[in-house]
Amino acid sequence: HVPVGAMKFAHLVLVELDGNKVTGHSKLFEGAGRVRSIASHPNGDLYLGIDGMGIFRIVPNSKI
């Protein structure tokens, strides 16, 4: 999965790829705010910078 955010939309999209082809996508955190930045940690965590709200750490289910 590749995380994608856009200032125009207030959600995060996880894009599924098979090689260079998009095979699906999932919207997450709809209405949370405009995603300004996304960073990934080597341990699998994602960090989202959301406009006017701050930075949030997203922990994959496999780690819980």
Secondary structure as GFF3:
##gff-version 3
##sequence-region A 1 64
A	DSSP	beta_strand	2	5	.	.	.	ID=ss1
A	DSSP	beta_strand	12	18	.	.	.	ID=ss2
A	DSSP	beta_strand	21	28	.	.	.	ID=ss3
A	DSSP	beta_strand	35	40	.	.	.	ID=ss4
A	DSSP	beta_strand	46	50	.	.	.	ID=ss5
A	DSSP	beta_strand	54	58	.	.	.	ID=ss6
A	DSSP	three_ten_helix	61	63	.	.	.	ID=ss7
###
